[in-house]
C-alpha cells in the first residue's frame, strides 16, 4: 500500500507537520524512571501522558502531571511545565 500526501499551504506534508511538532515538543533531557526493574525513558509530553495513564500511581501530584502533560501534548501548555510536573509526581 502506498500513501500519498499532498503538501499543505506551508509546503509541508501532513507527516512532516506531525514530525515537526514532535521534535519541537521533545525535551532536551529525557526523564528516566525505574519501574518494576525496567528503565523507562520519556522524551515528550505525549509519552508522559501515556505513561501516566497506565502507571500504577495516584494522588493529586499524579493527576496534576497527567493534566499538564495532556495540555502540553495538545499545545495548550509549555513542555517545560509538563516536565516539571512529571518529575514532581514520579519522585
PDB file of N, CA, C and O in Angstrom:
ATOM      1  N   UNK A   1       0.846  -1.176   0.000  1.00  0.00           N
ATOM      2  CA  UNK A   1       0.000   0.000   0.000  1.00  0.00           C
ATOM      3  C   UNK A   1       0.890   1.238   0.000  1.00  0.00           C
ATOM      4  O   UNK A   1       1.866   1.310   0.747  1.00  0.00           O
ATOM      5  N   UNK A   2       0.555   2.195  -0.826  1.00  0.00           N
ATOM      6  CA  UNK A   2       1.305   3.442  -0.923  1.00  0.00           C
ATOM      7  C   UNK A   2       0.414   4.578  -0.449  1.00  0.00           C
ATOM      8  O   UNK A   2      -0.722   4.719  -0.901  1.00  0.00           O
ATOM      9  N   UNK A   3       0.932   5.378   0.456  1.00  0.00           N
ATOM     10  CA  UNK A   3       0.195   6.543   0.938  1.00  0.00           C
ATOM     11  C   UNK A   3       0.724   7.780   0.232  1.00  0.00           C
ATOM     12  O   UNK A   3       1.934   7.993   0.162  1.00  0.00           O
ATOM     13  N   UNK A   4      -0.167   8.576  -0.279  1.00  0.00           N
ATOM     14  CA  UNK A   4       0.215   9.812  -0.959  1.00  0.00           C
ATOM     15  C   UNK A   4      -0.334  10.983  -0.163  1.00  0.00           C
ATOM     16  O   UNK A   4      -1.526  11.042   0.141  1.00  0.00           O
ATOM     17  N   UNK A   5       0.551  11.915   0.169  1.00  0.00           N
ATOM     18  CA  UNK A   5       0.154  13.100   0.929  1.00  0.00           C
ATOM     19  C   UNK A   5       0.399  14.327   0.074  1.00  0.00           C
ATOM     20  O   UNK A   5       1.465  14.459  -0.528  1.00  0.00           O
ATOM     21  N   UNK A   6      -0.555  15.212   0.012  1.00  0.00           N
ATOM     22  CA  UNK A   6      -0.385  16.471  -0.707  1.00  0.00           C
ATOM     23  C   UNK A   6       0.155  17.518   0.254  1.00  0.00           C
ATOM     24  O   UNK A   6      -0.244  17.543   1.418  1.00  0.00           O
ATOM     25  N   UNK A   7       1.046  18.379  -0.203  1.00  0.00           N
ATOM     26  CA  UNK A   7       1.571  19.414   0.695  1.00  0.00           C
ATOM     27  C   UNK A   7       0.468  20.392   1.094  1.00  0.00           C
ATOM     28  O   UNK A   7      -0.465  20.651   0.334  1.00  0.00           O
ATOM     29  N   UNK A   8       0.604  20.923   2.297  1.00  0.00           N
ATOM     30  CA  UNK A   8      -0.364  21.923   2.760  1.00  0.00           C
ATOM     31  C   UNK A   8       0.076  23.303   2.270  1.00  0.00           C
ATOM     32  O   UNK A   8       1.001  23.404   1.463  1.00  0.00           O
ATOM     33  N   UNK A   9      -0.567  24.353   2.742  1.00  0.00           N
ATOM     34  CA  UNK A   9      -0.269  25.709   2.280  1.00  0.00           C
ATOM     35  C   UNK A   9       1.135  26.173   2.660  1.00  0.00           C
ATOM     36  O   UNK A   9       1.642  27.140   2.092  1.00  0.00           O
ATOM     37  N   UNK A  10       1.769  25.487   3.622  1.00  0.00           N
ATOM     38  CA  UNK A  10       3.126  25.846   4.054  1.00  0.00           C
ATOM     39  C   UNK A  10       4.177  25.066   3.276  1.00  0.00           C
ATOM     40  O   UNK A  10       5.374  25.242   3.501  1.00  0.00           O
ATOM     41  N   UNK A  11       3.732  24.194   2.354  1.00  0.00           N
ATOM     42  CA  UNK A  11       4.673  23.396   1.588  1.00  0.00           C
ATOM     43  C   UNK A  11       5.137  22.156   2.328  1.00  0.00           C
ATOM     44  O   UNK A  11       6.043  21.461   1.869  1.00  0.00           O
ATOM     45  N   UNK A  12       4.521  21.871   3.474  1.00  0.00           N
ATOM     46  CA  UNK A  12       4.897  20.695   4.246  1.00  0.00           C
ATOM     47  C   UNK A  12       3.837  19.622   4.085  1.00  0.00           C
ATOM     48  O   UNK A  12       2.650  19.918   3.946  1.00  0.00           O
ATOM     49  N   UNK A  13       4.266  18.407   4.106  1.00  0.00           N
ATOM     50  CA  UNK A  13       3.338  17.291   4.071  1.00  0.00           C
ATOM     51  C   UNK A  13       2.771  17.054   5.456  1.00  0.00           C
ATOM     52  O   UNK A  13       3.390  17.434   6.450  1.00  0.00           O
ATOM     53  N   UNK A  14       1.608  16.435   5.540  1.00  0.00           N
ATOM     54  CA  UNK A  14       0.969  16.160   6.832  1.00  0.00           C
ATOM     55  C   UNK A  14       1.923  15.402   7.760  1.00  0.00           C
ATOM     56  O   UNK A  14       2.026  15.735   8.940  1.00  0.00           O
ATOM     57  N   UNK A  15       2.616  14.393   7.242  1.00  0.00           N
ATOM     58  CA  UNK A  15       3.532  13.619   8.075  1.00  0.00           C
ATOM     59  C   UNK A  15       4.694  14.490   8.558  1.00  0.00           C
ATOM     60  O   UNK A  15       5.192  14.297   9.667  1.00  0.00           O
ATOM     61  N   UNK A  16       5.131  15.457   7.723  1.00  0.00           N
ATOM     62  CA  UNK A  16       6.196  16.380   8.132  1.00  0.00           C
ATOM     63  C   UNK A  16       5.736  17.262   9.280  1.00  0.00           C
ATOM     64  O   UNK A  16       6.501  17.521  10.209  1.00  0.00           O
ATOM     65  N   UNK A  17       4.489  17.726   9.225  1.00  0.00           N
ATOM     66  CA  UNK A  17       3.971  18.580  10.289  1.00  0.00           C
ATOM     67  C   UNK A  17       3.938  17.836  11.604  1.00  0.00           C
ATOM     68  O   UNK A  17       4.314  18.391  12.637  1.00  0.00           O
ATOM     69  N   UNK A  18       3.493  16.581  11.586  1.00  0.00           N
ATOM     70  CA  UNK A  18       3.432  15.790  12.815  1.00  0.00           C
ATOM     71  C   UNK A  18       4.840  15.604  13.380  1.00  0.00           C
ATOM     72  O   UNK A  18       5.050  15.761  14.583  1.00  0.00           O
ATOM     73  N   UNK A  19       5.794  15.274  12.527  1.00  0.00           N
ATOM     74  CA  UNK A  19       7.172  15.081  12.984  1.00  0.00           C
ATOM     75  C   UNK A  19       7.747  16.394  13.502  1.00  0.00           C
ATOM     76  O   UNK A  19       8.452  16.407  14.511  1.00  0.00           O
ATOM     77  N   UNK A  20       7.450  17.499  12.819  1.00  0.00           N
ATOM     78  CA  UNK A  20       7.947  18.811  13.248  1.00  0.00           C
ATOM     79  C   UNK A  20       7.448  19.135  14.654  1.00  0.00           C
ATOM     80  O   UNK A  20       8.225  19.603  15.486  1.00  0.00           O
ATOM     81  N   UNK A  21       6.171  18.896  14.935  1.00  0.00           N
ATOM     82  CA  UNK A  21       5.613  19.161  16.254  1.00  0.00           C
ATOM     83  C   UNK A  21       6.245  18.248  17.290  1.00  0.00           C
ATOM     84  O   UNK A  21       6.568  18.693  18.392  1.00  0.00           O
ATOM     85  N   UNK A  22       6.426  16.967  16.951  1.00  0.00           N
ATOM     86  CA  UNK A  22       7.016  16.018  17.881  1.00  0.00           C
ATOM     87  C   UNK A  22       8.428  16.437  18.255  1.00  0.00           C
ATOM     88  O   UNK A  22       8.797  16.396  19.428  1.00  0.00           O
ATOM     89  N   UNK A  23       9.222  16.840  17.268  1.00  0.00           N
ATOM     90  CA  UNK A  23      10.594  17.250  17.546  1.00  0.00           C
ATOM     91  C   UNK A  23      10.637  18.527  18.368  1.00  0.00           C
ATOM     92  O   UNK A  23      11.509  18.678  19.224  1.00  0.00           O
ATOM     93  N   UNK A  24       9.712  19.449  18.127  1.00  0.00           N
ATOM     94  CA  UNK A  24       9.727  20.694  18.888  1.00  0.00           C
ATOM     95  C   UNK A  24       9.275  20.470  20.326  1.00  0.00           C
ATOM     96  O   UNK A  24       9.654  21.232  21.215  1.00  0.00           O
ATOM     97  N   UNK A  25       8.470  19.434  20.568  1.00  0.00           N
ATOM     98  CA  UNK A  25       7.999  19.127  21.912  1.00  0.00           C
ATOM     99  C   UNK A  25       8.963  18.232  22.688  1.00  0.00           C
ATOM    100  O   UNK A  25       8.812  18.065  23.899  1.00  0.00           O
ATOM    101  N   UNK A  26       9.939  17.663  22.012  1.00  0.00           N
ATOM    102  CA  UNK A  26      10.862  16.734  22.663  1.00  0.00           C
ATOM    103  C   UNK A  26      11.733  17.488  23.663  1.00  0.00           C
ATOM    104  O   UNK A  26      12.291  18.542  23.358  1.00  0.00           O
ATOM    105  N   UNK A  27      11.835  16.918  24.868  1.00  0.00           N
ATOM    106  CA  UNK A  27      12.655  17.542  25.906  1.00  0.00           C
ATOM    107  C   UNK A  27      14.131  17.362  25.590  1.00  0.00           C
ATOM    108  O   UNK A  27      14.542  16.328  25.064  1.00  0.00           O
ATOM    109  N   UNK A  28      14.923  18.373  25.913  1.00  0.00           N
ATOM    110  CA  UNK A  28      16.369  18.292  25.696  1.00  0.00           C
ATOM    111  C   UNK A  28      16.971  17.180  26.550  1.00  0.00           C
ATOM    112  O   UNK A  28      17.893  16.486  26.121  1.00  0.00           O
ATOM    113  N   UNK A  29      16.451  17.019  27.744  1.00  0.00           N
ATOM    114  CA  UNK A  29      16.913  15.981  28.664  1.00  0.00           C
ATOM    115  C   UNK A  29      15.727  15.067  28.963  1.00  0.00           C
ATOM    116  O   UNK A  29      14.793  15.489  29.644  1.00  0.00           O
ATOM    117  N   UNK A  30      15.741  13.825  28.470  1.00  0.00           N
ATOM    118  CA  UNK A  30      14.616  12.930  28.739  1.00  0.00           C
ATOM    119  C   UNK A  30      14.510  12.610  30.227  1.00  0.00           C
ATOM    120  O   UNK A  30      15.487  12.713  30.969  1.00  0.00           O
ATOM    121  N   UNK A  31      13.331  12.229  30.643  1.00  0.00           N
ATOM    122  CA  UNK A  31      13.099  11.790  32.021  1.00  0.00           C
ATOM    123  C   UNK A  31      13.273  10.278  32.022  1.00  0.00           C
ATOM    124  O   UNK A  31      12.656   9.570  31.226  1.00  0.00           O
ATOM    125  N   UNK A  32      14.116   9.794  32.919  1.00  0.00           N
ATOM    126  CA  UNK A  32      14.350   8.346  33.030  1.00  0.00           C
ATOM    127  C   UNK A  32      13.863   7.878  34.396  1.00  0.00           C
ATOM    128  O   UNK A  32      14.249   8.411  35.437  1.00  0.00           O
ATOM    129  N   UNK A  33      13.009   6.870  34.359  1.00  0.00           N
ATOM    130  CA  UNK A  33      12.404   6.350  35.579  1.00  0.00           C
ATOM    131  C   UNK A  33      12.586   4.840  35.632  1.00  0.00           C
ATOM    132  O   UNK A  33      12.632   4.172  34.600  1.00  0.00           O
ATOM    133  N   UNK A  34      12.689   4.310  36.851  1.00  0.00           N
ATOM    134  CA  UNK A  34      12.730   2.863  37.028  1.00  0.00           C
ATOM    135  C   UNK A  34      11.386   2.417  37.561  1.00  0.00           C
ATOM    136  O   UNK A  34      10.852   2.982  38.514  1.00  0.00           O
ATOM    137  N   UNK A  35      10.848   1.380  36.918  1.00  0.00           N
ATOM    138  CA  UNK A  35       9.563   0.838  37.349  1.00  0.00           C
ATOM    139  C   UNK A  35       9.621  -0.672  37.203  1.00  0.00           C
ATOM    140  O   UNK A  35       9.837  -1.192  36.108  1.00  0.00           O
ATOM    141  N   UNK A  36       9.430  -1.366  38.303  1.00  0.00           N
ATOM    142  CA  UNK A  36       9.442  -2.833  38.303  1.00  0.00           C
ATOM    143  C   UNK A  36      10.685  -3.395  37.620  1.00  0.00           C
ATOM    144  O   UNK A  36      10.599  -4.361  36.861  1.00  0.00           O
ATOM    145  N   UNK A  37      11.838  -2.791  37.890  1.00  0.00           N
ATOM    146  CA  UNK A  37      13.092  -3.266  37.334  1.00  0.00           C
ATOM    147  C   UNK A  37      13.367  -2.827  35.903  1.00  0.00           C
ATOM    148  O   UNK A  37      14.403  -3.179  35.340  1.00  0.00           O
ATOM    149  N   UNK A  38      12.467  -2.073  35.312  1.00  0.00           N
ATOM    150  CA  UNK A  38      12.646  -1.582  33.947  1.00  0.00           C
ATOM    151  C   UNK A  38      13.041  -0.109  33.967  1.00  0.00           C
ATOM    152  O   UNK A  38      12.582   0.650  34.820  1.00  0.00           O
ATOM    153  N   UNK A  39      13.882   0.285  33.040  1.00  0.00           N
ATOM    154  CA  UNK A  39      14.229   1.692  32.871  1.00  0.00           C
ATOM    155  C   UNK A  39      13.320   2.255  31.795  1.00  0.00           C
ATOM    156  O   UNK A  39      13.304   1.766  30.666  1.00  0.00           O
ATOM    157  N   UNK A  40      12.569   3.277  32.146  1.00  0.00           N
ATOM    158  CA  UNK A  40      11.626   3.898  31.218  1.00  0.00           C
ATOM    159  C   UNK A  40      12.168   5.281  30.854  1.00  0.00           C
ATOM    160  O   UNK A  40      12.495   6.080  31.732  1.00  0.00           O
ATOM    161  N   UNK A  41      12.259   5.549  29.571  1.00  0.00           N
ATOM    162  CA  UNK A  41      12.725   6.848  29.082  1.00  0.00           C
ATOM    163  C   UNK A  41      11.541   7.568  28.453  1.00  0.00           C
ATOM    164  O   UNK A  41      10.886   7.044  27.552  1.00  0.00           O
ATOM    165  N   UNK A  42      11.278   8.771  28.937  1.00  0.00           N
ATOM    166  CA  UNK A  42      10.170   9.585  28.452  1.00  0.00           C
ATOM    167  C   UNK A  42      10.762  10.861  27.867  1.00  0.00           C
ATOM    168  O   UNK A  42      11.483  11.593  28.544  1.00  0.00           O
ATOM    169  N   UNK A  43      10.447  11.116  26.596  1.00  0.00           N
ATOM    170  CA  UNK A  43      11.073  12.234  25.887  1.00  0.00           C
ATOM    171  C   UNK A  43      10.122  13.359  25.519  1.00  0.00           C
ATOM    172  O   UNK A  43      10.577  14.441  25.149  1.00  0.00           O
ATOM    173  N   UNK A  44       8.817  13.140  25.609  1.00  0.00           N
ATOM    174  CA  UNK A  44       7.851  14.152  25.193  1.00  0.00           C
ATOM    175  C   UNK A  44       6.655  14.169  26.140  1.00  0.00           C
ATOM    176  O   UNK A  44       6.416  13.190  26.846  1.00  0.00           O
ATOM    177  N   UNK A  45       5.904  15.262  26.164  1.00  0.00           N
ATOM    178  CA  UNK A  45       4.682  15.291  26.965  1.00  0.00           C
ATOM    179  C   UNK A  45       3.682  14.197  26.562  1.00  0.00           C
ATOM    180  O   UNK A  45       2.986  13.654  27.420  1.00  0.00           O
ATOM    181  N   UNK A  46       3.607  13.875  25.277  1.00  0.00           N
ATOM    182  CA  UNK A  46       2.678  12.828  24.830  1.00  0.00           C
ATOM    183  C   UNK A  46       3.081  11.468  25.389  1.00  0.00           C
ATOM    184  O   UNK A  46       2.221  10.688  25.799  1.00  0.00           O
ATOM    185  N   UNK A  47       4.373  11.178  25.410  1.00  0.00           N
ATOM    186  CA  UNK A  47       4.842   9.929  26.014  1.00  0.00           C
ATOM    187  C   UNK A  47       4.554   9.926  27.506  1.00  0.00           C
ATOM    188  O   UNK A  47       4.147   8.904  28.060  1.00  0.00           O
ATOM    189  N   UNK A  48       4.762  11.062  28.159  1.00  0.00           N
ATOM    190  CA  UNK A  48       4.493  11.163  29.592  1.00  0.00           C
ATOM    191  C   UNK A  48       3.018  10.933  29.880  1.00  0.00           C
ATOM    192  O   UNK A  48       2.670  10.236  30.834  1.00  0.00           O
ATOM    193  N   UNK A  49       2.156  11.511  29.065  1.00  0.00           N
ATOM    194  CA  UNK A  49       0.714  11.327  29.233  1.00  0.00           C
ATOM    195  C   UNK A  49       0.354   9.841  29.154  1.00  0.00           C
ATOM    196  O   UNK A  49      -0.404   9.334  29.981  1.00  0.00           O
ATOM    197  N   UNK A  50       0.898   9.161  28.164  1.00  0.00           N
ATOM    198  CA  UNK A  50       0.616   7.732  28.003  1.00  0.00           C
ATOM    199  C   UNK A  50       1.107   6.941  29.204  1.00  0.00           C
ATOM    200  O   UNK A  50       0.389   6.081  29.716  1.00  0.00           O
ATOM    201  N   UNK A  51       2.321   7.221  29.656  1.00  0.00           N
ATOM    202  CA  UNK A  51       2.866   6.507  30.814  1.00  0.00           C
ATOM    203  C   UNK A  51       2.039   6.788  32.061  1.00  0.00           C
ATOM    204  O   UNK A  51       1.718   5.862  32.807  1.00  0.00           O
ATOM    205  N   UNK A  52       1.690   8.040  32.298  1.00  0.00           N
ATOM    206  CA  UNK A  52       0.903   8.396  33.482  1.00  0.00           C
ATOM    207  C   UNK A  52      -0.465   7.717  33.471  1.00  0.00           C
ATOM    208  O   UNK A  52      -0.971   7.333  34.525  1.00  0.00           O
ATOM    209  N   UNK A  53      -1.056   7.567  32.313  1.00  0.00           N
ATOM    210  CA  UNK A  53      -2.367   6.910  32.211  1.00  0.00           C
ATOM    211  C   UNK A  53      -2.290   5.432  32.581  1.00  0.00           C
ATOM    212  O   UNK A  53      -3.262   4.870  33.085  1.00  0.00           O
ATOM    213  N   UNK A  54      -1.140   4.796  32.337  1.00  0.00           N
ATOM    214  CA  UNK A  54      -1.031   3.358  32.525  1.00  0.00           C
ATOM    215  C   UNK A  54      -0.247   2.941  33.767  1.00  0.00           C
ATOM    216  O   UNK A  54      -0.306   1.778  34.165  1.00  0.00           O
ATOM    217  N   UNK A  55       0.475   3.853  34.377  1.00  0.00           N
ATOM    218  CA  UNK A  55       1.260   3.520  35.562  1.00  0.00           C
ATOM    219  C   UNK A  55       0.342   3.336  36.770  1.00  0.00           C
ATOM    220  O   UNK A  55      -0.797   3.804  36.784  1.00  0.00           O
ATOM    221  N   UNK A  56       0.860   2.650  37.773  1.00  0.00           N
ATOM    222  CA  UNK A  56       0.036   2.295  38.931  1.00  0.00           C
ATOM    223  C   UNK A  56       0.189   3.273  40.097  1.00  0.00           C
ATOM    224  O   UNK A  56       0.467   2.851  41.219  1.00  0.00           O
ATOM    225  N   UNK A  57       0.019   4.517  39.859  1.00  0.00           N
ATOM    226  CA  UNK A  57       0.112   5.514  40.922  1.00  0.00           C
ATOM    227  C   UNK A  57      -1.125   6.403  40.900  1.00  0.00           C
ATOM    228  O   UNK A  57      -1.916   6.381  39.956  1.00  0.00           O
ATOM    229  N   UNK A  58      -1.268   7.173  41.952  1.00  0.00           N
ATOM    230  CA  UNK A  58      -2.396   8.095  42.020  1.00  0.00           C
ATOM    231  C   UNK A  58      -2.026   9.237  42.960  1.00  0.00           C
ATOM    232  O   UNK A  58      -0.891   9.324  43.429  1.00  0.00           O
ATOM    233  N   UNK A  59      -2.970  10.088  43.225  1.00  0.00           N
ATOM    234  CA  UNK A  59      -2.738  11.225  44.103  1.00  0.00           C
ATOM    235  C   UNK A  59      -2.817  12.521  43.337  1.00  0.00           C
ATOM    236  O   UNK A  59      -2.875  12.530  42.107  1.00  0.00           O
ATOM    237  N   UNK A  60      -2.818  13.624  44.076  1.00  0.00           N
ATOM    238  CA  UNK A  60      -3.002  14.929  43.446  1.00  0.00           C
ATOM    239  C   UNK A  60      -1.844  15.310  42.522  1.00  0.00           C
ATOM    240  O   UNK A  60      -2.075  15.886  41.459  1.00  0.00           O
ATOM    241  N   UNK A  61      -0.600  14.999  42.907  1.00  0.00           N
ATOM    242  CA  UNK A  61       0.548  15.323  42.049  1.00  0.00           C
ATOM    243  C   UNK A  61       0.486  14.521  40.752  1.00  0.00           C
ATOM    244  O   UNK A  61       0.846  15.012  39.682  1.00  0.00           O
ATOM    245  N   UNK A  62       0.021  13.277  40.870  1.00  0.00           N
ATOM    246  CA  UNK A  62      -0.091  12.407  39.688  1.00  0.00           C
ATOM    247  C   UNK A  62      -1.150  12.947  38.727  1.00  0.00           C
ATOM    248  O   UNK A  62      -0.927  13.019  37.519  1.00  0.00           O
ATOM    249  N   UNK A  63      -2.294  13.323  39.276  1.00  0.00           N
ATOM    250  CA  UNK A  63      -3.371  13.878  38.448  1.00  0.00           C
ATOM    251  C   UNK A  63      -2.943  15.199  37.807  1.00  0.00           C
ATOM    252  O   UNK A  63      -3.255  15.467  36.647  1.00  0.00           O
ATOM    253  N   UNK A  64      -2.226  16.020  38.577  1.00  0.00           N
ATOM    254  CA  UNK A  64      -1.743  17.295  38.033  1.00  0.00           C
ATOM    255  C   UNK A  64      -0.761  17.055  36.886  1.00  0.00           C
ATOM    256  O   UNK A  64      -0.813  17.740  35.864  1.00  0.00           O
ATOM    257  N   UNK A  65       0.131  16.081  37.060  1.00  0.00           N
ATOM    258  CA  UNK A  65       1.089  15.765  35.998  1.00  0.00           C
ATOM    259  C   UNK A  65       0.370  15.272  34.747  1.00  0.00           C
ATOM    260  O   UNK A  65       0.728  15.650  33.632  1.00  0.00           O
ATOM    261  N   UNK A  66      -0.640  14.430  34.929  1.00  0.00           N
ATOM    262  CA  UNK A  66      -1.407  13.938  33.787  1.00  0.00           C
ATOM    263  C   UNK A  66      -2.116  15.090  33.075  1.00  0.00           C
ATOM    264  O   UNK A  66      -2.111  15.162  31.846  1.00  0.00           O
ATOM    265  N   UNK A  67      -2.724  15.987  33.846  1.00  0.00           N
ATOM    266  CA  UNK A  67      -3.399  17.146  33.263  1.00  0.00           C
ATOM    267  C   UNK A  67      -2.420  18.030  32.494  1.00  0.00           C
ATOM    268  O   UNK A  67      -2.716  18.463  31.380  1.00  0.00           O
ATOM    269  N   UNK A  68      -1.256  18.299  33.084  1.00  0.00           N
ATOM    270  CA  UNK A  68      -0.275  19.192  32.455  1.00  0.00           C
ATOM    271  C   UNK A  68       0.382  18.544  31.243  1.00  0.00           C
ATOM    272  O   UNK A  68       0.623  19.213  30.238  1.00  0.00           O
ATOM    273  N   UNK A  69       0.672  17.258  31.327  1.00  0.00           N
ATOM    274  CA  UNK A  69       1.266  16.576  30.168  1.00  0.00           C
ATOM    275  C   UNK A  69       0.265  16.489  29.023  1.00  0.00           C
ATOM    276  O   UNK A  69       0.639  16.617  27.857  1.00  0.00           O
ATOM    277  N   UNK A  70      -0.999  16.275  29.348  1.00  0.00           N
ATOM    278  CA  UNK A  70      -2.041  16.264  28.316  1.00  0.00           C
ATOM    279  C   UNK A  70      -2.155  17.629  27.662  1.00  0.00           C
ATOM    280  O   UNK A  70      -2.243  17.735  26.439  1.00  0.00           O
ATOM    281  N   UNK A  71      -2.153  18.672  28.477  1.00  0.00           N
ATOM    282  CA  UNK A  71      -2.252  20.034  27.947  1.00  0.00           C
ATOM    283  C   UNK A  71      -1.047  20.369  27.068  1.00  0.00           C
ATOM    284  O   UNK A  71      -1.200  20.975  26.008  1.00  0.00           O
ATOM    285  N   UNK A  72       0.137  19.981  27.501  1.00  0.00           N
ATOM    286  CA  UNK A  72       1.343  20.252  26.705  1.00  0.00           C
ATOM    287  C   UNK A  72       1.332  19.450  25.406  1.00  0.00           C
ATOM    288  O   UNK A  72       1.724  19.964  24.359  1.00  0.00           O
ATOM    289  N   UNK A  73       0.890  18.204  25.464  1.00  0.00           N
ATOM    290  CA  UNK A  73       0.816  17.374  24.257  1.00  0.00           C
ATOM    291  C   UNK A  73      -0.166  17.959  23.248  1.00  0.00           C
ATOM    292  O   UNK A  73       0.006  17.806  22.038  1.00  0.00           O
ATOM    293  N   UNK A  74      -1.191  18.625  23.755  1.00  0.00           N
ATOM    294  CA  UNK A  74      -2.193  19.263  22.897  1.00  0.00           C
ATOM    295  C   UNK A  74      -1.817  20.687  22.506  1.00  0.00           C
ATOM    296  O   UNK A  74      -2.551  21.336  21.759  1.00  0.00           O
ATOM    297  N   UNK A  75      -0.679  21.183  23.002  1.00  0.00           N
ATOM    298  CA  UNK A  75      -0.218  22.525  22.653  1.00  0.00           C
ATOM    299  C   UNK A  75      -0.807  23.642  23.495  1.00  0.00           C
ATOM    300  O   UNK A  75      -0.730  24.809  23.111  1.00  0.00           O
ATOM    301  N   UNK A  76      -1.397  23.305  24.642  1.00  0.00           N
ATOM    302  CA  UNK A  76      -2.032  24.315  25.486  1.00  0.00           C
ATOM    303  C   UNK A  76      -1.174  24.735  26.683  1.00  0.00           C
ATOM    304  O   UNK A  76      -1.576  25.613  27.446  1.00  0.00           O
ATOM    305  N   UNK A  77      -0.009  24.125  26.856  1.00  0.00           N
ATOM    306  CA  UNK A  77       0.864  24.410  27.996  1.00  0.00           C
ATOM    307  C   UNK A  77       2.298  24.161  27.551  1.00  0.00           C
ATOM    308  O   UNK A  77       2.543  23.397  26.617  1.00  0.00           O
ATOM    309  N   UNK A  78       3.235  24.803  28.218  1.00  0.00           N
ATOM    310  CA  UNK A  78       4.633  24.605  27.826  1.00  0.00           C
ATOM    311  C   UNK A  78       5.099  23.195  28.167  1.00  0.00           C
ATOM    312  O   UNK A  78       4.688  22.595  29.160  1.00  0.00           O
ATOM    313  N   UNK A  79       5.954  22.703  27.320  1.00  0.00           N
ATOM    314  CA  UNK A  79       6.545  21.384  27.516  1.00  0.00           C
ATOM    315  C   UNK A  79       7.368  21.340  28.805  1.00  0.00           C
ATOM    316  O   UNK A  79       7.388  20.325  29.501  1.00  0.00           O
ATOM    317  N   UNK A  80       8.042  22.438  29.114  1.00  0.00           N
ATOM    318  CA  UNK A  80       8.873  22.505  30.317  1.00  0.00           C
ATOM    319  C   UNK A  80       8.029  22.388  31.591  1.00  0.00           C
ATOM    320  O   UNK A  80       8.431  21.723  32.545  1.00  0.00           O
ATOM    321  N   UNK A  81       6.870  23.031  31.602  1.00  0.00           N
ATOM    322  CA  UNK A  81       5.994  22.944  32.775  1.00  0.00           C
ATOM    323  C   UNK A  81       5.465  21.521  32.962  1.00  0.00           C
ATOM    324  O   UNK A  81       5.341  21.039  34.088  1.00  0.00           O
ATOM    325  N   UNK A  82       5.160  20.863  31.861  1.00  0.00           N
ATOM    326  CA  UNK A  82       4.706  19.473  31.936  1.00  0.00           C
ATOM    327  C   UNK A  82       5.813  18.571  32.477  1.00  0.00           C
ATOM    328  O   UNK A  82       5.547  17.668  33.270  1.00  0.00           O
ATOM    329  N   UNK A  83       7.040  18.812  32.053  1.00  0.00           N
ATOM    330  CA  UNK A  83       8.177  18.016  32.521  1.00  0.00           C
ATOM    331  C   UNK A  83       8.363  18.175  34.027  1.00  0.00           C
ATOM    332  O   UNK A  83       8.588  17.195  34.738  1.00  0.00           O
ATOM    333  N   UNK A  84       8.269  19.402  34.505  1.00  0.00           N
ATOM    334  CA  UNK A  84       8.411  19.637  35.954  1.00  0.00           C
ATOM    335  C   UNK A  84       7.325  18.896  36.743  1.00  0.00           C
ATOM    336  O   UNK A  84       7.598  18.319  37.796  1.00  0.00           O
ATOM    337  N   UNK A  85       6.106  18.918  36.229  1.00  0.00           N
ATOM    338  CA  UNK A  85       5.004  18.214  36.909  1.00  0.00           C
ATOM    339  C   UNK A  85       5.244  16.709  36.909  1.00  0.00           C
ATOM    340  O   UNK A  85       4.971  16.039  37.905  1.00  0.00           O
ATOM    341  N   UNK A  86       5.748  16.177  35.813  1.00  0.00           N
ATOM    342  CA  UNK A  86       6.051  14.744  35.747  1.00  0.00           C
ATOM    343  C   UNK A  86       7.131  14.376  36.767  1.00  0.00           C
ATOM    344  O   UNK A  86       7.003  13.377  37.475  1.00  0.00           O
ATOM    345  N   UNK A  87       8.186  15.174  36.842  1.00  0.00           N
ATOM    346  CA  UNK A  87       9.253  14.898  37.806  1.00  0.00           C
ATOM    347  C   UNK A  87       8.738  14.940  39.242  1.00  0.00           C
ATOM    348  O   UNK A  87       9.122  14.111  40.067  1.00  0.00           O
ATOM    349  N   UNK A  88       7.877  15.895  39.537  1.00  0.00           N
ATOM    350  CA  UNK A  88       7.298  16.001  40.879  1.00  0.00           C
ATOM    351  C   UNK A  88       6.462  14.776  41.199  1.00  0.00           C
ATOM    352  O   UNK A  88       6.552  14.236  42.302  1.00  0.00           O
ATOM    353  N   UNK A  89       5.665  14.338  40.270  1.00  0.00           N
ATOM    354  CA  UNK A  89       4.780  13.188  40.502  1.00  0.00           C
ATOM    355  C   UNK A  89       5.564  11.877  40.615  1.00  0.00           C
ATOM    356  O   UNK A  89       5.199  10.993  41.390  1.00  0.00           O
ATOM    357  N   UNK A  90       6.621  11.763  39.851  1.00  0.00           N
ATOM    358  CA  UNK A  90       7.367  10.494  39.796  1.00  0.00           C
ATOM    359  C   UNK A  90       8.350  10.305  40.948  1.00  0.00           C
ATOM    360  O   UNK A  90       8.796   9.188  41.210  1.00  0.00           O
ATOM    361  N   UNK A  91       8.679  11.374  41.621  1.00  0.00           N
ATOM    362  CA  UNK A  91       9.677  11.249  42.694  1.00  0.00           C
ATOM    363  C   UNK A  91       9.132  11.533  44.038  1.00  0.00           C
ATOM    364  O   UNK A  91       9.862  11.464  45.027  1.00  0.00           O
TER     365      UNK A  91
END
